[in-house]
Amino acid sequence: MGERPEIGDVVVFAGTQRIGAGPLAAVLVALKQAEEQGNGATVFDATTGAVIDLDLRGSLDDVAARYQPKPLPEVKRGRPKLGVTAREVTLLPRHWEWLGAQPGGASVALRKLVEAARKTDSVDGPTRAHVEAVYRFMVVIAGDMVQFEEASRSLFAHDWTRWEELIRLWPTDVQDQLRRYLAANSDQTHDE
């Protein structure tokens, strides 16, 4: 059997009620209780809105052991300690020439370009990743709720006033979580 991927923060819903959020270890008790009471609980990735399928067989200790975070790897000398990752980039010769002529070289120029683009994205409102996280969560938790289709259209059109009007018809926990996904990692709010 393959290795389990590392699971970050999660959000747990039993129906339309939010019953837990945070690191998986912190919500396991609520999750296990919901399962034992026959209440279906759905676990969502707190960043992407994707559903996470967990193996909840056995006792609480069994489940906790199954999803125990992996120990951090031994820290070695060099740039990886700083979080630098080497990857291949394919560019045209004129792009390489321009990058090579920049102060600090190609790596510094690329990092600056990426940071500038990230700032521009956050200034313009929620990023595509935020909107997709909202939609992933919305499909699972609110797919059969009143005005779902219209709310989806408003979401992708970035019509925040209309979107807010439509989701106000939904349970409070669902509304709150939708807003959290939309605002995650952003200094901006969507109702500007």
C-alpha positions, 0 to 999 in steps of 0.5 A: 500500500502506498504512503499516505499524503501529508494532511494539513488543516481541515474543515469538518461538516456534518450535513450543513453544520461545521463541527470542527476545523484545524489540524487533523489531530485536533478534529479527530474526536469530533469526526469520530463521534459524528461517524459513531453516531451515524451522522455522515461527516465530510472532511474538506481541505482547509485551503483547496476545498477538496474533499479528503477521504479518511480511513476512520476504521478502528479506535480513535487511537488507531485513526490518530496513529494512521494520520500521525504527521511525518517527522521533519527530515534532517536539516542539511547545509545549503540552500534547501534549508532556506526553502529553495527548490530547483526546477527546470524552466523552459524559456526562449533564448531572448528571455534567458538573455534578458534574465541573465542581464538582470541584477542578481541573475536569472533566479533573482529576477524570476523571484521578483517577477513571481512576487510582483505577480502575486501582489497584483493577484491579491490586489485584484481580489480573490485569485482563481485558486480561491474561487475554485476552492469556494466552488469545490466546497459549494458543489459538495455542501450546497449543490442541492440548495436553493439558488446554487446555480445562480450563486455559481454563476455569480461566483465565477463572474466575481459579482460579489454583491449578487453572490452574497445575496444568494448565499444568505439563503443558506445555513450560516456555517456554510456561508461562513466557510464559503467566505473563509475560502474566498478570503484565505491568504488575502488581505482583501475582502470580496465585497469592495 
